[in-house]
Amino acid sequence: MHTIVIGHRGASGYRPEHTRSAFDLAFALGADAVEPDVVATRDGVLVVRHENEISGTTDVASRPDFVGRRTRKLIDGVVLTGWFTEDFTWAELATLRAKERMPKTRQPNASFDGEHPILRLRDLLDLVDDAAETSSRALGLVAEIKHATYFASIGLPLDELFAAEVAAAGWNTDRLTVESFELGVLGQLRERGIRGTRIFLLEDTGQPHDERARHGDGARHYSDYLTEAGLAELADQVDGVSVHKSRILDPARPAGDTGFTSLVAEAHAAGLQAYCWTLRPENRFLAPSYQRGARKSDWGNWQQEFSTIFASGIDGVFADHPDLAVHVRAARAS
């Protein structure tokens, strides 16, 4: 089978995430698709940022004109203090510049701080179209809808805004994949006629935020969806599931072509695609058996970990360094 490689927020291992440079580089390095996180501004413009709290990925905290926008909010059960996209118009956000989210781990990336503005979703759709015109590969987009229940509660329904955006851009096609940690918004997008693949993201622990909003402590846990019955139920609602790579790697089994769990096979048996996140080469992110050396920022035995994940039969992987995943895929095919 052919596992697709998705540039996680672009080639975020080499450039500050969600920047034009990161997305362009992801395709240049062989990614089949790129993945943006989608949030909204106060005036309903969809922008690509890891979170709606943007102090860690932009220079907003250094801007004297925005010091008064710093605030405290409850987002999906977590209290956060900072600056939030929904408190800015697009015109205001357009004046900010991106910075590296993990400067201690990826110091070279921080050298690009301040070079790139924030992108709107419409900018990224145009970028993918431009890249596709000069590529022999079919290039796609995997959009993660962030905090849909929260945004709906403040009058910014992301399903409505997203559906309108992709329709206007001519992107309501099979090239589009939509994913979310909230199952409800994926159903809403289906009802709005979005044709692309729908992928349900599942955390290792906890409960979907839309479920908690409706049912409180009685909400189903993410793990409930990964049982045989849960996967069968999901097959009637979505096209696939996406999990953290720790659910694919089996620490009780040897590394290599046998060191994976049965989750991918179970998803396939239910008629679902299976994706995982996030492939990264640094020791900090590798499973313990694949780490090498003492420093967390050093690269460990990423080749073996990535190869084990590919051996599971996974349909798609999210990678910060797309070229590394493409390399492992090619090595396994040779």
C-alpha positions as CSV (number, residue, x, y, z in Angstrom):
1,M,0.0,0.0,0.0
2,H,1.0,3.6,-0.4
3,T,1.2,5.6,2.8
4,I,0.7,9.3,2.2
5,V,3.1,11.8,3.9
6,I,1.6,14.9,5.3
7,G,3.7,17.9,6.1
8,H,2.6,18.7,9.7
9,R,1.9,22.5,9.7
10,G,4.2,22.5,6.7
11,A,7.8,21.4,7.0
12,S,7.8,22.6,10.6
13,G,11.0,20.7,11.5
14,Y,12.9,23.2,9.3
15,R,10.9,26.4,9.4
16,P,8.5,28.1,11.8
17,E,5.2,26.3,11.5
18,H,2.3,27.5,9.4
19,T,4.4,29.9,7.4
20,R,4.5,30.1,3.6
21,S,8.1,29.0,3.7
22,A,7.2,25.9,5.7
23,F,4.4,24.9,3.4
24,D,6.4,25.5,0.2
25,L,9.3,23.5,1.6
26,A,7.0,20.6,2.6
27,F,6.0,20.1,-1.0
28,A,9.5,20.6,-2.2
29,L,10.6,17.8,0.1
30,G,8.1,15.4,-1.2
31,A,5.0,15.8,1.0
32,D,1.7,14.6,-0.6
33,A,-0.3,17.0,1.5
34,V,0.1,19.7,4.1
35,E,-1.8,20.1,7.4
36,P,-2.9,23.5,8.8
37,D,-4.8,24.1,12.0
38,V,-7.7,26.4,11.4
39,V,-9.0,29.1,13.8
40,A,-11.0,32.3,13.3
41,T,-10.5,36.0,13.8
42,R,-13.1,38.4,15.4
43,D,-14.4,39.3,11.9
44,G,-14.8,35.7,10.8
45,V,-11.6,35.2,8.8
46,L,-10.1,31.7,9.0
47,V,-6.4,31.8,9.8
48,V,-3.8,29.0,10.1
49,R,-2.3,28.8,13.6
50,H,-1.6,25.9,16.0
51,E,-4.0,27.4,18.6
52,N,-6.2,30.4,18.9
53,E,-3.8,31.6,21.7
54,I,-0.9,33.0,19.6
55,S,1.8,34.2,22.0
56,G,3.9,31.1,21.4
57,T,3.9,31.3,17.6
58,T,3.9,35.1,16.8
59,D,5.5,38.3,18.0
60,V,2.2,39.6,19.5
61,A,3.7,39.8,23.1
62,S,6.3,42.3,21.9
63,R,3.8,44.6,20.3
64,P,3.0,47.6,22.6
65,D,-0.2,48.4,20.6
66,F,-1.6,45.0,21.6
67,V,-0.6,44.8,25.2
68,G,-4.2,45.5,26.3
69,R,-5.5,42.4,24.4
70,R,-3.8,40.0,26.8
71,T,-6.5,38.2,28.7
72,R,-7.4,34.9,30.4
73,K,-9.9,32.4,29.0
74,L,-11.3,29.0,29.5
75,I,-10.8,27.0,26.2
76,D,-12.0,23.4,26.1
77,G,-11.7,23.1,29.9
78,V,-8.2,24.6,30.1
79,V,-7.5,28.1,31.5
80,L,-5.1,30.0,29.2
81,T,-3.6,33.4,29.5
82,G,-2.4,35.2,26.4
83,W,-3.6,36.7,23.1
84,F,-6.3,35.0,21.1
85,T,-7.2,35.2,17.4
86,E,-10.8,35.9,18.1
87,D,-9.9,39.2,19.8
88,F,-8.3,40.5,16.7
89,T,-9.5,41.5,13.2
90,W,-7.7,40.0,10.3
91,A,-6.2,43.4,9.5
92,E,-4.6,43.5,12.9
93,L,-3.4,39.9,12.8
94,A,-1.9,40.6,9.3
95,T,0.6,42.9,11.0
96,L,2.1,40.2,13.2
97,R,5.0,37.9,12.3
98,A,5.5,34.2,13.0
99,K,8.1,32.7,15.3
100,E,9.4,29.2,16.1
101,R,7.2,27.5,18.7
102,M,9.9,25.2,20.0
103,P,13.1,27.3,19.9
104,K,15.1,25.3,22.5
105,T,14.6,22.0,20.5
106,R,14.8,23.6,17.0
107,Q,17.2,26.5,17.4
108,P,17.9,26.9,13.6
109,N,14.2,27.5,13.0
110,A,14.3,30.5,15.3
111,S,16.7,32.2,12.9
112,F,13.6,32.7,10.7
113,D,11.6,34.5,13.4
114,G,10.0,37.7,12.2
115,E,10.3,36.9,8.5
116,H,6.8,35.6,7.8
117,P,3.3,37.0,8.3
118,I,0.3,34.9,9.4
119,L,-1.6,33.2,6.6
120,R,-5.3,33.0,6.0
121,L,-6.8,29.7,5.0
122,R,-7.5,31.2,1.6
123,D,-3.8,32.0,1.1
124,L,-2.9,28.4,1.8
125,L,-5.5,27.1,-0.6
126,D,-3.9,29.3,-3.3
127,L,-0.4,28.1,-2.3
128,V,-1.4,24.4,-2.7
129,D,-3.0,25.1,-6.1
130,D,0.2,26.9,-7.2
131,A,2.4,24.0,-6.0
132,A,0.2,21.5,-7.8
133,E,0.5,23.3,-11.1
134,T,4.2,22.5,-11.2
135,S,4.2,19.1,-9.6
136,S,3.7,15.6,-11.1
137,R,2.1,14.5,-7.8
138,A,-1.5,15.1,-6.7
139,L,-1.2,17.5,-3.8
140,G,-3.7,17.8,-1.1
141,L,-4.7,19.6,2.1
142,V,-5.5,18.1,5.5
143,A,-7.3,20.8,7.5
144,E,-7.7,20.5,11.3
145,I,-10.7,22.3,12.7
146,K,-9.7,23.6,16.1
147,H,-12.0,24.3,19.1
148,A,-15.2,24.1,17.1
149,T,-17.5,24.1,20.1
150,Y,-15.8,27.0,21.7
151,F,-15.8,29.1,18.6
152,A,-19.5,28.3,18.0
153,S,-20.2,29.5,21.6
154,I,-18.9,33.0,20.7
155,G,-20.7,33.3,17.4
156,L,-18.0,32.0,15.1
157,P,-19.3,28.7,13.7
158,L,-16.2,27.1,12.1
159,D,-18.2,24.6,10.1
160,E,-20.1,27.4,8.3
161,L,-17.0,29.6,7.8
162,F,-15.0,26.7,6.5
163,A,-17.6,25.4,4.2
164,A,-18.0,28.8,2.7
165,E,-14.3,29.3,2.3
166,V,-13.5,26.0,0.5
167,A,-16.6,26.4,-1.8
168,A,-15.5,29.9,-2.8
169,A,-12.0,28.7,-3.5
170,G,-13.2,25.7,-5.6
171,W,-11.7,23.3,-3.0
172,N,-14.8,21.2,-2.2
173,T,-13.1,18.3,-3.8
174,D,-11.5,14.9,-3.1
175,R,-8.2,16.7,-2.6
176,L,-9.5,18.0,0.7
177,T,-9.3,16.1,4.0
178,V,-10.9,17.5,7.2
179,E,-10.0,16.4,10.7
180,S,-11.0,17.3,14.2
181,F,-10.9,16.1,17.8
182,E,-14.6,16.8,17.8
183,L,-16.8,14.4,16.0
184,G,-19.7,16.8,15.9
185,V,-18.1,19.4,13.6
186,L,-17.2,16.6,11.1
187,G,-20.9,15.7,10.9
188,Q,-21.8,19.4,10.5
189,L,-19.4,19.7,7.6
190,R,-20.9,16.6,5.9
191,E,-24.4,18.2,6.3
192,R,-23.0,21.3,4.6
193,G,-22.0,19.2,1.6
194,I,-18.2,19.0,2.2
195,R,-17.1,16.2,-0.1
196,G,-13.6,15.5,1.3
197,T,-12.4,12.8,3.5
198,R,-13.4,13.1,7.2
199,I,-10.9,12.0,9.9
200,F,-11.7,11.8,13.6
201,L,-8.7,12.7,15.8
202,L,-8.4,10.8,19.0
203,E,-6.3,11.8,22.0
204,D,-4.8,9.1,24.2
205,T,-6.9,10.2,27.2
206,G,-9.9,12.4,27.9
207,Q,-13.1,13.1,26.2
208,P,-14.1,15.0,23.0
209,H,-14.9,18.6,24.0
210,D,-18.2,18.7,22.2
211,E,-19.3,15.5,24.0
212,R,-18.3,17.1,27.3
213,A,-20.3,20.2,26.5
214,R,-23.4,18.1,26.0
215,H,-23.0,15.3,28.6
216,G,-20.4,16.6,31.2
217,D,-18.6,13.8,33.0
218,G,-20.9,11.3,31.3
219,A,-19.3,11.9,27.9
220,R,-17.7,9.1,26.1
221,H,-13.9,8.8,26.3
222,Y,-11.7,8.8,23.3
223,S,-10.7,5.2,24.1
224,D,-14.3,4.1,23.8
225,Y,-14.2,4.9,20.1
226,L,-11.2,2.5,19.6
227,T,-13.0,-0.6,20.7
228,E,-14.3,-3.0,18.0
229,A,-17.8,-1.6,18.6
230,G,-16.6,2.0,18.7
231,L,-14.8,1.6,15.4
232,A,-17.8,0.0,13.7
233,E,-19.9,3.0,14.9
234,L,-17.4,5.5,13.6
235,A,-17.4,3.8,10.2
236,D,-21.0,5.1,9.7
237,Q,-19.9,8.7,10.5
238,V,-16.3,9.3,9.2
239,D,-13.8,7.9,6.8
240,G,-10.9,7.3,9.2
241,V,-9.3,7.8,12.5
242,S,-6.0,9.5,13.5
243,V,-4.1,8.7,16.7
244,H,-0.9,9.5,18.4
245,K,1.9,7.3,17.2
246,S,2.2,5.8,20.7
247,R,-1.0,3.8,19.9
248,I,0.7,2.4,16.8
249,L,4.1,1.5,18.4
250,D,4.0,-1.6,20.7
251,P,6.6,-1.3,23.5
252,A,6.1,-5.0,24.3
253,R,7.2,-6.2,20.9
254,P,10.6,-5.9,19.1
255,A,11.2,-2.9,16.8
256,G,10.9,-3.3,13.1
257,D,8.3,-5.0,11.0
258,T,6.6,-6.6,14.1
259,G,6.8,-3.8,16.6
260,F,3.4,-2.4,16.1
261,T,-0.1,-2.8,17.6
262,S,-3.1,-4.2,15.9
263,L,-4.9,-0.9,15.8
264,V,-4.4,-0.2,12.1
265,A,-5.6,-3.6,11.2
266,E,-8.7,-3.2,13.4
267,A,-9.5,0.2,11.8
268,H,-9.2,-1.4,8.4
269,A,-11.4,-4.3,9.4
270,A,-14.1,-1.7,10.3
271,G,-13.7,0.0,6.9
272,L,-11.8,3.0,8.3
273,Q,-8.5,4.6,7.2
274,A,-5.9,5.0,9.9
275,Y,-3.5,7.9,10.3
276,C,-1.0,8.8,13.0
277,W,0.8,11.9,14.4
278,T,3.5,13.1,14.7
279,L,6.7,11.6,13.2
280,R,9.7,13.6,14.6
281,P,13.4,12.6,14.7
282,E,14.4,14.3,17.9
283,N,14.9,12.2,21.0
284,R,12.4,14.3,22.9
285,F,9.6,12.9,20.6
286,L,10.8,9.3,19.9
287,A,9.7,6.3,21.9
288,P,12.3,5.4,24.5
289,S,13.7,2.4,22.7
290,Y,14.5,4.6,19.7
291,Q,16.3,7.4,21.6
292,R,20.0,7.8,21.2
293,G,22.4,10.0,23.3
294,A,21.7,12.2,26.2
295,R,20.4,15.4,24.6
296,K,16.7,15.7,24.0
297,S,17.2,17.8,20.9
298,D,19.5,15.3,19.2
299,W,18.2,13.0,16.6
300,G,17.8,9.4,17.6
301,N,17.0,6.2,15.7
302,W,14.2,7.9,13.8
303,Q,14.6,5.6,10.8
304,Q,13.7,2.5,12.7
305,E,10.7,4.2,14.5
306,F,9.3,5.6,11.3
307,S,9.8,2.2,9.5
308,T,8.0,0.4,12.3
309,I,5.0,2.7,11.9
310,F,5.0,2.3,8.1
311,A,5.1,-1.5,8.6
312,S,1.8,-1.3,10.5
313,G,0.0,-0.6,7.2
314,I,-0.8,3.0,8.2
315,D,-2.6,5.0,5.5
316,G,-1.1,8.4,6.3
317,V,1.5,9.9,8.6
318,F,2.0,13.5,9.8
319,A,5.7,14.5,9.8
320,D,7.5,17.6,10.8
321,H,10.3,16.7,8.4
322,P,8.5,15.3,5.4
323,D,11.7,14.3,3.6
324,L,12.6,11.9,6.3
325,A,9.2,10.1,6.1
326,V,9.5,10.1,2.3
327,H,13.0,8.6,2.6
328,V,11.7,5.7,4.9
329,R,8.8,5.1,2.6
330,A,11.0,4.8,-0.4
331,A,13.5,2.6,1.4
332,R,10.8,0.2,2.4
333,A,9.5,0.0,-1.2
334,S,12.9,-0.7,-2.7
